[in-house]
Amino acid sequence: MTFIFVFLLIITYKKYQFSDLSYLLICVYLCLHVYGSKYTYAENPFGYWLQDVLHLPRNHYDRIVHFSFGFLLAYPMREMFLKWLKYPRWVAWLLPIEITLSISSFYELIEWAVADLFFKSMGDSYLGTQGDIWDAQKDIFLAFCGAIIATTIVSLTKLIFNIREEEI
């Protein structure tokens, strides 16, 4: 998926360019995925380090990535709706939150279906729930919260510093 996303960014670069900030946010998000895929999200060393330092009951790297989905990609989505599709500002604020919630939910359904249909014996380890029966719901909620926080930060920044929409 990471390679597909990078490929799409490359082939659309001439026609649809993001701001430097959006490319940075996308890059950080993709790096989190590359690092997570090296170890699996449930067995990630950074997550174990956080678990030890913060005395957490589980490895939370997966949760960090789900939160980051909303937090790091809401701004590029907002920019896309404003800059390329010319949507009204309120729509460009609301759609990244709704899309994050929708994609997160859909992804959790795909994870469940793959684990249930193809890897029945390895379902728990594939899903990385680490014994948490509410893992999928928490992952969706974290992505949703990340998108709300990101769009709120952008809105407050614009309000506080009196930034016009054309400057973003």
TIMI-458225 format. One line per field, with one value per residue (C-alpha): residue in one letter; x, y, z. Coordinates in pm, 1 decimal, decimal comma. Example, Ala and Ser with C-alpha at 12.3 -4.5 7.8 and 13.67 -1.06 7.14 Angstrom:
// residues 2
res	[A S]
c1	[1230,0 1367,0]
c2	[-450,0 -106,0]
c3	[780,0 714,0]
// end
This chain:
// residues 168
res	[M T F I F V F L L I I T Y K K Y Q F S D L S Y L L I C V Y L C L H V Y G S K Y T Y A E N P F G Y W L Q D V L H L P R N H Y D R I V H F S F G F L L A Y P M R E M F L K W L K Y P R W V A W L L P I E I T L S I S S F Y E L I E W A V A D L F F K S M G D S Y L G T Q G D I W D A Q K D I F L A F C G A I I A T T I V S L T K L I F N I R E E E I]
c1	[0,0 286,8 440,2 104,2 56,5 406,8 349,2 22,7 198,2 468,2 237,9 6,1 285,2 277,8 -96,9 -167,5 103,3 71,1 239,3 572,4 392,3 155,7 443,9 622,4 313,5 262,9 630,9 617,8 304,4 463,4 780,6 570,1 427,4 763,3 908,7 599,8 606,1 965,6 866,7 483,0 288,6 226,2 596,0 750,4 1059,7 954,6 619,7 796,8 1018,1 707,2 546,5 844,1 888,4 518,8 436,0 166,0 -10,5 61,2 267,0 93,8 278,1 -33,9 -237,7 20,3 -9,2 -390,3 -388,7 -131,8 -358,6 -605,6 -357,6 -103,8 -331,2 -619,8 -424,7 -326,8 -688,2 -810,4 -561,0 -678,8 -1042,8 -963,3 -691,9 -790,3 -1158,6 -1250,7 -1485,4 -1619,4 -1408,7 -1658,7 -1666,8 -1285,9 -1288,6 -1552,3 -1461,2 -1114,6 -1275,1 -1550,2 -1313,2 -1071,6 -1355,3 -1483,7 -1148,2 -1047,8 -1370,3 -1340,2 -978,7 -1073,8 -1345,7 -1092,3 -851,8 -1128,1 -1234,1 -877,0 -811,6 -1141,9 -1136,0 -768,8 -583,4 -831,3 -563,1 -348,6 -632,6 -534,6 -168,0 -251,8 -486,3 -241,8 -519,0 -289,1 -586,0 -796,6 -1142,9 -1210,7 -891,2 -1067,7 -1301,2 -1013,7 -810,7 -1101,0 -1157,8 -790,6 -783,0 -1104,3 -955,1 -635,4 -833,6 -1039,6 -728,1 -546,1 -835,5 -890,9 -522,4 -538,7 -857,2 -721,9 -391,8 -578,0 -795,6 -514,9 -273,4 -547,0 -440,4 -657,3 -752,9 -561,7 -234,8 -275,1]
c2	[0,0 237,5 184,9 239,1 563,6 688,6 585,9 785,2 1089,8 1065,0 1025,8 1307,9 1547,5 1768,5 1820,8 1813,2 1945,0 1955,6 2212,9 2130,2 2082,0 1826,5 1634,6 1634,3 1501,8 1233,1 1136,1 1098,8 885,3 659,9 628,2 510,2 239,3 132,3 111,5 -72,8 -324,1 -415,7 -574,4 -592,9 -334,3 -549,2 -643,8 -304,5 -215,0 148,8 29,5 -197,2 92,0 307,7 19,5 -1,3 373,1 451,4 119,9 39,6 -298,4 -350,0 -236,5 79,3 128,7 20,5 282,6 550,4 468,3 474,5 813,4 935,4 836,3 1102,2 1350,8 1349,0 1305,7 1538,9 1847,2 1710,0 1601,1 1946,7 2104,4 1876,3 1976,0 2347,2 2374,5 2126,3 2059,8 2413,7 2294,6 2542,3 2583,7 2413,3 2109,0 2102,0 2101,0 1829,7 1586,0 1487,9 1389,3 1190,5 1026,4 931,8 772,7 589,9 459,1 353,4 159,6 1,5 -97,5 -265,4 -459,1 -572,7 -680,1 -879,9 -1044,6 -1140,5 -1284,0 -1469,7 -1603,0 -1667,0 -1695,6 -1846,6 -2016,6 -1702,0 -1448,5 -1289,6 -1256,1 -1122,6 -860,7 -764,8 -712,0 -820,7 -951,4 -634,3 -724,5 -356,3 -303,9 -226,5 26,1 196,5 213,8 376,8 620,5 720,0 795,0 996,5 1192,3 1254,5 1408,4 1625,8 1747,6 1823,1 2016,9 2203,8 2301,7 2431,2 2626,5 2776,9 2866,2 3043,6 3226,2 3327,2 3441,0 3579,0 3364,6 3384,4 3062,5 3160,5 3152,7 2786,7]
c3	[0,0 80,1 -263,1 -432,9 -241,2 -335,6 -698,1 -707,0 -561,8 -828,6 -1129,8 -1015,9 -914,4 -1225,1 -1218,6 -843,4 -616,0 -240,2 -18,7 144,0 476,2 323,4 167,1 502,9 683,3 417,4 437,9 818,0 787,3 525,2 734,1 1029,1 803,4 665,1 1015,4 1140,1 857,7 933,0 1266,5 1253,1 1444,0 1752,1 1783,9 1709,2 1919,2 1957,4 2091,3 2339,4 2445,6 2505,6 2689,9 2926,9 2975,8 3028,0 3201,4 2945,0 2935,3 2561,7 2264,9 2137,4 1807,6 1618,5 1801,5 1720,8 1350,4 1361,1 1536,2 1284,7 996,7 1102,9 1243,3 960,6 659,9 747,7 641,6 297,5 243,7 343,7 105,0 -175,2 -123,8 -111,4 -374,9 -643,2 -596,5 -483,6 -209,8 45,0 361,2 590,5 361,3 348,4 730,0 765,7 485,6 615,0 945,6 774,9 527,3 805,7 1000,0 691,6 572,2 924,4 967,3 623,7 690,1 1019,0 835,2 575,4 852,4 1018,5 690,6 596,8 943,8 950,9 594,9 521,0 851,3 1096,9 1305,6 1315,0 1339,9 1671,4 1582,7 1234,6 1376,3 1649,6 1903,3 2185,9 2382,7 2349,3 2220,5 2148,6 1945,5 1617,1 1776,6 1958,1 1636,8 1452,3 1737,5 1749,3 1375,5 1416,2 1708,3 1512,1 1225,3 1460,9 1641,0 1313,7 1160,0 1485,9 1504,2 1146,6 1217,5 1540,0 1372,5 1092,7 1345,3 1581,9 1310,2 1081,5 784,7 474,1 294,5 -19,7 178,3 274,1]
// end
